[in-house]
Amino acid sequence: MMHNALQVFTGTANRSLAERMCEHLNVRLGNASVTRFPDTEIRVKIEDDVRGADAFVVQSTCPPVNENLMELVLLIDALRRASAERITAVIPYYGYARQDRKDEGRVPISAKLVANMITTAGADRVLCLDLHAAQLQGFFDLPVDHLYASPVLTRYFRRLQIPDLVVVAPDVGSSKLARGYSKRLGAGLAIVDKRRVTDRDTEVLTVIGDVKGKNILLIDDMISTAGSIAAAAKSVHKLGAKEVYLAATHPILCGNAMERLDEAPVRQVVVTDTIPIPEKNARPYLKVLSVARLLGEAVMRIHHAESISRLFDSEFED
């Protein structure tokens, strides 16, 4: 059992999430200054005594990805050199996750390189949420706790009590995710078959399953440029669906994602706070749920050497 002091630190990526986690944990957010040298190099200093501490660094590697990733590894290195007993990298959103294999010749496997960087910096374990590909856990030679935001999203949609609900996967890749939600919500299941035309654009070929006269929940792990999910929303709408809801864990919302969502026939877009949403992207239809309690609970369990798997159970949902 870990009796060393629990200390939580954060970079600049998502301070508000770290603060909410600390509220749940009933601990003070540790003092760490993250500033820039005149030449834009990142300067990190841990202001608290961490010798022998059980330290957690909360940092999403969201845009600006390279800045936030560098802050993360520097914070880990600073804690290691300040003699923290154990360092856990809490990465609510793991950038570079989509580059998880060689899909063509002469390209890097960036997700693996990032895992190596975090390990080399001195992390002892990693806590992630809804990784883009589950096999990323195997990229680390450290213990990785992989949580899902599904308890948080499921609870929200269950409370809405949407009749005639069909959960739709915007592409074949997210069909397993959609199947899990359809089972938990007691809803139907449909899959959009699409073809990727470029990095940014997709073309919908067909919808497998019945969506006519149904209320739709389109689910994915992230909304990046919103190309796939907006196209899927238009497709099911054209096929006679009633109301369309979108849900995703990670609101990357880059490029012209907001314009695409503004134009899509959707009633609500539900995301979590793994990535902070800038003021300019705030919309009446955009609902943000917090994963602070879920992550805070995981941190507490890691600290006390207790099981994390209970956090996947339905009892945590209510």
Secondary structure, 3 states (H helix, E strand, C coil): CCCCCEEEEECCCCHHHHHHHHHHHCCCECCEEEEECCCCCEEEEECCCCCCCEEEEECCCCCCHHHHHHHHHHHHHHHHHCCCCEEEEEECCCCCCCCCCCCCCCCCCHHHHHHHHHHHHCCCEEEEECCCCHHHHHHCCCCEEEECCHHHHHHHHHHHCCCCEEEEECCHHHHHHHHHHHHHHCCEEEEEEEEECCCCCEEEEEEECCCCCCEEEEEEEEECCCHHHHHHHHHHHHCCCCCEEEEEEEECCCCCHHHHHHHCCCCEEEEECCCCCCHHHCCCCEEEECCHHHHHHHHHHHHCCCCCHHHHCHHHCC
